Amino acid sequence: MAMHQAGFRHLVMNEFVRHACDTLLLNKAEERKNEDHVPIGIDDKWPLVKGDVRDVSFTYLREQAVDVVAGGPPCQPFSLGGVHRGYEDQRNMFPELFRVVRETEPKAVICENVRGLLRPSFKPYFDYILRELELPFERRAKDATWEEHNALLIERGAKIPRKSKRRYVVIPMEVNAADYGVPQVRNRVIIVAFRADLGITKQDWDKHLKPRRSHSQTALIKSQLDGPYWDRHSDVPAAVRDAVVKALPQLPPQLPFEGEEIKPWRTLRDALYGNPDRTHEPPLPKNVVDGEDCPGWFHHKGWPGARIYPGHTPNLLDKPAKTVKAGVHGVPGGESVMMLDNGEHRYMTVRETARVMTFPDDWQLSGPRGEQMRQLGNAVPVALGKVFAEAVVKALGQANGGKSGR
């Protein structure tokens, strides 16, 4: 969705999970057999090849002058919130990402993954991931350990020319989605890579191309203290507003200047009931009934059994939502419970969670509630992905004299 919104044409997309495939088909995708069609228009159906990526060849795309390979190799092996096994986990699909890069030779790569990759225990392997993306054509022997391959990459990297078409400039970044207009605290690692022969350097990216954060926590606190936040949420009971303001941390007398363009973090209330960034979205109905669809809305129905207890606390309306998680075995955690203005709490609906992930309201999800929540927890927030996709468009345009095929 984010790549589409940034203007890219999908040449092919791959998904393994059945309900995720069905979701794509419900919306903008069309099932294809590998190699049977390459779309030519921005409004063409997205060509979806279902199944294990390890069984899919992408070599036929090399003739298409691929601009970008974008993806998120399964993150559970490295997740702080799941059962993390890391590079020993069979779900680690980074090797397949590198294979796709070898087979398509794209100008750029965008990869999103969990912050768990940055844990000290994973640092040696994370460095290896970056090095392997830098030199994707240096294949790992079947009987080689990753440590042995890493040593080979270090040796080969010293010999391959810096601007060779067979190496990439790799730029890893730790980001919080809330800083980019997503109504959710979601810390992630985004890796961007550019083919070295294009001449896009890390310095170019840092100075001119790297997306600057557009929202901040400080701006939200200031807005709630000074009143603009409450001006757009004038129906909030005074007691609720006063309690929120009382709980706010004290700001120093002299705040560092963040820039006039910096906006407040978007809150859960902003996402659900109205906010200045997405005025085309109507407020969601607040009252939902367990097990009953809300007329006129996809997936907006209540779910019974919400509980709160130590370690299982609810989302608060006047803060960004907590990280939406797929959960072990797809079981939603405390992050899917919200506290209402009347002091009651309930599960967030799937539609509300999709808002938090910045999916449009006409985006439908396949499967039972648990599978829908799993899909949302595994997704990249659309607004975050679009910001970085547009920055890559800008970078490729700079390298191509102001033009990018997309």
N, C-alpha and C positions, 0 to 999 in steps of 0.2 A: 504494500500500500504506500509506504513512504517513498520508495523509488518511483512509483507511478506518479505520485503527487509532485515529485521533483522534475518530472518530464521525461523520465527514462522509458524506453520501450522494452518490454520483457521479451527476450529471445527464447528463453526456456526457464521454467522453475521446477524444482523437485521437492517433494514432500513424501515422507514415509508413513506417518501416523494416519490411520484411516479417517478419524473424525476431522483432523486438520485438513486432509484432502477434501473431504466433503464440504467443509466450511469454504475453502477456496472456490469450489465449484458452485456453491450457493451464491457467490458474489460475482467475481470478475474472471474466473478461470474457466478453461475448457480442457478436458482431458485429451492429450495427444500421445501418440507413440513417438519415441525418440527419433529425431531427425525428419519427421514427416512434414514440418511446416515451420517457417520463420515469419513471424508477423511483420508487417511493414508500417503499420499505423499506430499512433499513440492510443487509439481507442479500440484496437483489436483485443479480443479475449486473450487473457494470459495463458500461454501454452503450458499446461501442467503435466509433467511426467511423474506418475505415481510409482513409489517403490523405493527400495534401498539404493542410496546414491552410489554404493559400491558396485552396483550392477548397471550403472548408466555411463555411457561414453559421451563426452562433450567435444571430441576432436573436430566434428563437422562444423562447429561454430567458429573455428579459427579463421575461416574465410570471411566471416561477418565483421571483422575488425571490432571485436567486443570492447566496449568502453569500460564496463565495471562488472566484476563478480562480487556479489553481496550475499552475506549469509551469517548465520549464527550457529556454528557447530554445537551440538547438544551440550548444554552447560552443566547438567547435573553432576558430572564427574568432578567439577571444580567448585561447586556451589557451597557457600557458607550455610545455606538454609536446608540443604538436602543431605543425603548420605554420600559424602565426597570420597571418591576413590582415585581421582586424578587420572594420570596417564596410564594407569593399569586398568582403567575401566574400558570395557569394550565399546562403550558409547562415545568414546573420544573420537570425534570425526575430523579433527584438525588434519590428519594425513590426507583425507579426502578433499579438503579445501585446497591443499597444496597440489593435489593431482588435477583438480579443475583448473587451477591457475596454469599449470604446465600445458594442459590440453587446449586452453583458449587464449593464452597470452594476452590477458586484458591490460588496458592502460592503467586501471586502478582496481583496488580491492577495498571493500569495507567489511569489517568483521566486528560483531558485537558479542560480548561474553560477560560472565559474572566477575565481580570483584575478587572472588576467591582465587582467581589466577594469580593475584598479587600477594597471596599469603607467603610468608618467608619459606615455608616448606615446599612451595611450588616454584620459587623464584628460579632455580636452575632450569627447570623445565620450561617456564615461561620465556626465559632468555633463548632457549632452544627453539621455541615456537617462532619467535621473532626472527631468529637467524634462518630458520627453514623457509619462512615467507620471503626473506631477503634473497635467498638463493633456491627457489623452488625447483629448478631444473637439475639440482644435484640430488639425485634420488637416493633414498636410503635402501641399502641392501636388505633383502628379506631376513637374513640371519644376523643383522647388526642391531645392537642395542641403541637406544636413543643417545646414550652418552658417547658411543663410538661414532655415530653419525654426526653428532655435534662437533666432535674433534675434527672430523673431516671437513665440515662446513667452515670452521675457523681457518683451516689450512687453505681451502679453495677460495675463501673470501678474500684472502690476501693477494690472489693471483688474477681474479676476474676484474676487468676494467670497471671503474666506478660508474661509468655511463653506459654500461653494456645493456642491451635489450634483454639479457638473461639474468638480470638482477633487479631488485625493487628497493626503493627508498621506503622504509617501514617506520611508521609513527604511531606509537601506542599512547593512549590518553585515558586517564581515569576521569569519569564524569558523573555528576549527579543530575538525573533527568529533570529534577525540580528547577535547576538553574537554566533550563532551556524551555520553560513554559509548560512542563508536564505537571499536573496536579498530584504529584506522587514523589516521595523520596525514594529514589531508585539508583543506587550506585552501581555503575557498570564500567567495563573496560571496552573502549572502542579502538580498534586498530585500523588505520588507514595506510594504504601502500600505493605507491605510484611507480610505474615502470621507469627505470633509471634513465633510459634514453630520452625521456620527455623533458628532462632538466628541471623537474619540480623538486626543490630541496626542502629539507626540514625547516630551514630558515624562511623560505617562501611561505610555507604553511603557517608557521608561527606568527609571522608579521602581517600577512595579508589575507590568508585564506581560512585559517582555523576559526571555527565558529566561536564567537565570544558569548559568554553567558549573558542572557537577556533578562533574567529574573534573579532576585536574591531574597534570602531570609530577612536580612536587615530592612530591606524595603517593605516587606510584609509587616514586620513589627511596627515600623514607623507609620504605615498606613492604618494599622489597627489602633495605634495610640492617638494619632492625629485626627482620625475620623473618616477619611475617604473610603476605606474598606466598608464601613458601616453605612455610608451613604448609598452604596449600591446593594446593600442587604438591609434595607430599612425595616423589613418585617421581622427581624430577629428580636425576640423579647429582650427588654432592657436588662433583666437579671442575667440572661445568658451573655449579653455583650459585656456587662460589667465584670462578670466572672472571668471571661477571656482576657480582658484588659488587665485585670488584677494579676493574672498568672503570667503575664508577659515579662520577659527578662528586661532589666534596666539597660537602656542604651547609653553609651558614654556621651558626655556633652558635645564632644567634637567627633563626628563620624567621618571616617575616610570617604572621600568623594568617589562614588561608584560610577558616575556618569549619569547624565539626565535621562538617557534612554532605558536605564535599568528599571524594570517593573517589579512589583511584589511577587513573591512566590504565589502560584495559584493554589488555592485551598480546595478541599473536598466540597465545601459549600459553593465555591466558584464553579467547579466542574458540574455539579448537579443542578444548581438553581440559578445560575446566571453569573456572567463575568465579562469584563471588557474585551478580552482577547478573542472570544468566540461568540459574538452577539447573535450569530445566525442560529445558534442552538437554543431551542425553547427550554424552559425549566422542566425537569422531569417531575411527574406526579410524586408527591411525598408519601401518600398513603398507598401501601401495597397490601394485597391479601395473599396469605400463604397459599401457594399452589394454583393461583388464578392469574391468568395473563391480564395485563393492563391494556385496555383497548387502545389501538393506535401505536403501540410500542412493541418492538421485538425484545423478548427475554426480560421483561420488567415485571417479575412476579416474586412474591415473598417466599421465604424458605424457613421452616420452623426450626427451633432448637438452638438458637444462638445463645451462647453463654459467655460470661466474662469472669476471669479469675486471675490471680497472679501469674504473669507470664503469658496471658491470653487476653490482652487488653484491646479495647475497641479503637477504631479511628475516630478522631475528633473533627467535627465539621469545619472548624476554623484553622486547621493546619492542613498541609498536604497529606494525602493518604499515605499509609505505610506501603512498603513494597508489596505489590501484587505477586504472589508466589504460586507456582504450580503445585507445590506441596509433594511430599512423599506419597506415592500412590494416588496423587491427584486430590488429596483431602485438603480443602481450604483451611487455613489457620486463622489466628486471631485477626490477621490483617483484613479479613473479609467481613468483620463485624463493625458496625458504626453506632455511635451514640447520638441520639436525637435530642432536639432542643427541650423536649419534655422530660428528659432524664431516662427514657426507655432506650433499649438497644435492640438491634435486629441485624440479621445478615444483610449485607449489601446484595442487591440484585445483580444478575449478570450484566444487565444494561448499564447499571451504575458503575460496575467494574470496568466495562468497556469504555465508558466516559473517562475514567481515571487513566486508562491506557491510550486515550485520545483517538479511539476509533470513531468513525462517523456513526450516527444513529441508524443509518440504513445497513450497517454491516451486520450480517446474520452469522450465527455460530451453530454448528452441527453438534448433535449428541446430547446426552443428559447433562444436568447442571455441572457435575464434577468434571466432565470432559471439557465443557465450555470454559470453566474456570482454569483448567489445566492449560488450555490453548492460550488464554489471556496471560497467564503467568509466564508462559514460555515466549511470548511475543516481545518485540521491540516496540516501545511506545511510538506511535506514528509520528507525533510531533518531533520527537528526538531524532528518529531516523531521517525525517525530511530535512532537518537542519543540516545534518552531516552530508546527506546526498546532495543538497544544493551547494554546499561548500566544495564538494568534489566536482560538480559541474563547473563551478567558477575556476577551479584549479586546471581542469582539462581545457577549458576555454582559453586560459592564459597560455597554456602550452601549445595551443593550436591556433594562435593568432586571433583569439576572441571567439572561436567557434567550437562547438562540441556537438557531435552527432547524436548522442543520447539514444 
